[in-house]
Amino acid sequence: MRSLLRRVPHALASWVVKQQIQVTSGQGTQVRWLGLIGQSAGQLVIGDQCIINCRIAFDGSTGRVEIGDRCFIGASQLVCREQITIGNDVIIS
């Protein structure tokens, strides 16, 4: 029961974010969806096997954030006006 209660806010946050911005995430990727709530526009593309634990803010309606495969982004904040591209095998901590 406890694990179900922990998953409900995460699943709800994921659904809310995906209603607000365009999100594509690869296989095995874990995203802290609560860090993306409140965005009204933007596009987020995340590769395979990533752990994204940061806040991402879109400062414009056409912002695009691309994160490659096997990336880890820890407790930080990305602010995107037009485009941010992070390659494969990157650690930001």
Secondary structure, DSSP 8 states (H G I E B T S, - for coil): -HHHHHHHHHHHHHHHHHHHSEEEE-TT-EE-GGGGTT--S-EEEE-SS-EE-SEEEESSTT-EEEE-SS-EE-S-EEEESSEEEE-SS-EE-
